[in-house]
């Protein structure tokens, strides 16, 4: 199946950039959220991301400024925002990017099942939740699949394609092909807690979290050492702020419940989330954000 039009539900931390990756590949995409302010933030994020990419090409003299301005208008023009489901009647592929709570995701999938054409694939950007359970909220579990981007979606090429118990081979193939259509590198994953990347990433970062907590190490110093050693592009605590402490905590708790003590839950992160300090999106997490 070839995708001619797509949609993204959830215009938050990831949604705007996900829409941008699709629009940059030449496809029209609808970006939906529950309030217009969230839609506007997602549209602005997509525009800012596109502007930054094109500015880099101008600086490298690969395109002219006139060409960049034209492309910015074209790419931004392919993304339409909405707070309702108008425009979903002819989509081929939907990426759900709402908060990591099964109850919310199942509600969204039930709505998508009702408003999208029968051939449409319903995909989730979940980083750890069950695709099978999401599919149970629809009449087409064979067309429900995981489609997990990594942050920042506009830069990271990897996408995990996760098959639930009822996901058909045709749907998995279509999702793999769509990832390549939007210039991403897909890997196929079984439905296990954490899938592939988060199991690897969290098994490593758990040891950093554990050492920091047990030894009282300075968080900023840890991040500085990790970044300067080029072990990763940025330190784990700053990255957590960018991703959202609530999202990272949910994954950490899910992996701890699934696999035991080899996955560590950082107590300060839990305290920050309980206080409503979720990182960059709220202005404060492990760091202060202006």
C-alpha positions in Angstrom: 0.0 0.0 0.0 1.3 3.4 -1.0 0.6 6.3 1.4 -0.8 9.5 -0.3 -2.0 11.3 2.8 -1.2 10.9 6.5 -2.3 12.3 9.8 -0.8 12.8 13.3 -2.9 12.9 16.5 -1.1 14.8 19.3 0.8 18.0 18.5 3.1 17.9 21.6 6.8 17.2 22.0 6.9 14.8 19.1 3.8 15.4 17.1 4.9 18.6 15.3 8.2 17.1 14.3 6.5 13.9 13.2 4.2 15.9 10.9 7.2 17.8 9.6 9.0 14.6 8.6 6.0 13.5 6.6 5.5 16.9 4.9 9.2 17.1 4.1 8.8 13.9 2.1 6.2 15.6 0.0 3.0 14.3 1.6 0.0 16.2 2.9 -0.5 15.6 6.6 -3.3 16.6 9.1 -2.1 17.5 12.6 -4.8 17.2 15.3 -4.9 18.0 19.0 -7.7 18.7 21.5 -7.1 22.5 21.8 -6.1 25.0 19.1 -3.2 26.3 21.2 -1.6 22.9 21.1 -2.2 22.6 17.3 -0.6 26.1 16.8 2.4 25.0 18.9 2.8 21.9 16.8 2.5 23.8 13.5 5.1 26.4 14.8 7.4 23.6 15.8 7.2 22.0 12.3 7.9 25.4 10.7 10.8 26.1 13.0 12.3 22.7 12.3 12.0 23.2 8.6 13.4 26.7 8.7 16.4 25.4 10.7 17.1 22.5 8.2 16.8 24.9 5.2 19.0 27.5 6.8 21.7 24.9 7.2 21.5 24.1 3.5 21.7 27.8 2.6 24.8 28.1 4.8 26.4 25.2 3.0 25.5 26.9 -0.3 23.5 23.8 -1.4 20.4 25.9 -2.0 19.7 29.7 -2.4 17.8 31.8 0.1 15.0 32.1 -2.4 14.9 28.4 -2.8 14.8 27.9 1.0 11.9 30.4 1.3 10.0 28.6 -1.4 10.5 25.2 0.2 9.6 26.5 3.6 6.3 27.7 2.2 5.7 24.4 0.4 6.5 22.1 3.3 4.6 24.2 5.9 1.7 24.4 3.5 1.4 20.6 3.4 0.5 20.5 7.1 -3.0 21.4 8.1 -4.0 21.7 11.8 -7.4 20.8 13.3 -9.1 20.2 16.7 -11.6 17.9 15.1 -11.4 14.9 12.7 -12.2 16.7 9.5 -9.6 15.7 6.9 -9.3 12.2 8.3 -11.8 10.6 5.9 -9.2 10.0 3.1 -6.0 9.3 5.1 -3.9 6.2 4.5 -1.7 6.2 7.6 -2.2 7.8 11.0 0.5 8.2 13.7 -0.9 8.6 17.2 1.4 10.6 19.5 -0.7 11.3 22.6 0.5 10.9 26.2 1.8 7.4 27.2 -1.3 6.2 29.0 -3.2 3.2 27.7 -6.6 4.6 28.5 -5.9 7.7 26.4 -4.5 5.8 23.6 -7.3 3.3 23.4 -9.8 6.2 23.4 -8.0 7.8 20.5 -7.8 4.5 18.5 -11.5 3.9 19.0 -12.1 7.4 17.5 -9.7 6.8 14.7 -11.4 3.5 13.9 -14.7 5.4 13.4 -13.4 8.4 11.3 -10.8 6.9 9.0 -11.3 4.7 5.9 -11.2 0.9 6.3 -7.9 0.5 4.5 -6.1 3.1 6.7 -3.3 1.9 9.0 -3.5 3.1 12.6 0.0 3.4 14.1 1.2 4.4 17.6 4.3 6.3 18.5 4.4 4.6 21.9 7.8 3.9 23.3 6.8 0.9 25.4 3.0 0.2 25.6 1.2 -2.8 24.1 0.1 -2.5 20.4 -2.2 -5.5 20.9 -4.1 -3.6 23.6 -4.5 -0.6 21.4 -5.8 -2.8 18.6 -8.4 -4.2 20.9 -10.1 -0.8 20.9 -10.7 -1.0 17.1 -12.5 -3.2 14.7 -9.3 -3.6 12.7 -6.5 -4.9 15.0 -4.8 -6.3 11.9 -4.2 -2.8 10.8 -2.8 -1.5 14.1 1.0 -1.2 14.4 3.7 0.5 16.4 5.6 3.3 14.6 8.1 4.6 17.2 10.1 7.7 16.3 13.1 8.9 18.4 13.7 12.4 19.6 14.3 14.7 17.8 12.1 13.1 15.1 13.4 15.5 12.5 17.0 14.3 12.9 16.9 10.7 14.2 16.5 8.3 11.3 15.5 5.2 13.2 11.9 4.1 13.5 10.8 0.9 15.4 8.0 -0.9 13.6 6.2 -3.0 16.3 3.8 -5.8 15.5 1.0 -6.7 17.9 -0.5 -10.1 18.2 -3.1 -9.4 15.5 -1.0 -7.1 13.3 -1.0 -8.5 9.7 2.1 -9.1 7.7 0.6 -6.7 5.1 0.4 -3.9 7.7 4.0 -4.5 8.9 5.2 -4.3 5.3 3.2 -1.2 4.6 4.6 0.5 7.8 8.2 -0.5 6.8 7.7 0.9 3.3 6.1 4.1 4.7 9.1 4.7 6.9 11.4 4.4 3.9 9.0 6.7 1.9 9.6 9.5 4.5 13.4 8.8 4.4 13.6 6.9 7.8 15.4 3.6 8.6 12.9 1.1 10.1 13.6 -1.9 12.2 11.1 -4.6 12.9 10.4 -5.3 16.6 8.4 -7.9 18.5 5.9 -6.6 21.2 7.9 -6.8 24.4 8.3 -4.2 27.1 10.6 -1.5 25.9 10.9 -3.0 22.4 14.5 -2.8 21.2 16.0 0.6 21.7 14.5 1.5 25.1 15.6 -1.8 26.6 19.2 -1.1 25.5 19.1 2.6 26.4 17.4 2.1 29.8 19.7 -0.8 30.8 22.6 1.6 30.3 21.1 4.8 31.8 19.8 2.8 34.8 23.3 2.4 35.9 24.0 6.1 35.7 20.8 6.9 37.6 21.6 4.3 40.2 25.2 5.6 40.7 24.0 9.2 40.9 21.5 8.4 43.5 23.6 6.0 45.6 26.7 8.2 45.5 25.2 11.6 45.4 27.0 12.6 42.2 26.4 16.0 40.6 23.8 15.7 37.8 25.3 18.5 35.7 28.8 17.0 36.0 27.6 13.6 34.9 26.0 15.2 31.8 29.1 17.1 31.1 31.3 14.0 31.2 29.0 12.0 29.0 28.8 14.7 26.4 32.5 15.7 26.4 33.5 12.0 26.2 31.2 11.7 23.1 29.6 8.7 24.7 26.3 10.4 23.6 25.3 13.7 22.0 24.0 14.9 25.4 23.9 13.8 29.0 21.1 11.5 30.2 19.6 14.1 32.6 19.4 16.9 30.1 18.0 14.5 27.5 15.3 13.4 30.0 14.3 17.1 30.3 13.9 17.4 26.6 11.9 14.2 26.3 9.7 15.0 29.3 10.2 13.5 32.7 6.7 12.1 32.8 7.3 10.1 29.6 10.8 8.9 30.7 9.5 7.9 34.2 6.6 6.0 32.7 9.0 3.9 30.6 11.4 3.4 33.5 8.6 2.2 35.8 7.2 -0.1 33.0 10.5 -1.7 32.4 11.1 -2.1 36.2 7.8 -3.8 36.6 8.5 -6.0 33.6 12.1 -7.0 34.2 12.9 -6.3 37.8 15.7 -4.5 39.5 18.1 -4.4 36.6 16.0 -1.4 35.5 16.2 1.4 38.0 13.6 4.1 38.7 15.3 7.4 39.7 13.6 8.8 42.9 14.4 12.5 42.2 12.8 12.1 38.8 9.7 10.7 40.4 9.6 13.6 42.9 10.0 16.2 40.1 7.1 14.6 38.2 4.9 14.5 41.3 5.6 18.3 41.7 4.6 18.9 38.0 8.2 19.7 36.9 8.3 17.8 33.7 11.4 19.3 32.0 11.6 21.7 29.1 7.8 21.7 28.4 7.1 23.1 31.9 10.2 25.2 32.3 11.8 23.1 35.0 13.1 19.5 35.5 16.6 18.5 36.4 17.5 21.9 34.8 15.9 25.3 34.7 14.6 26.2 31.2 14.0 29.8 30.2 
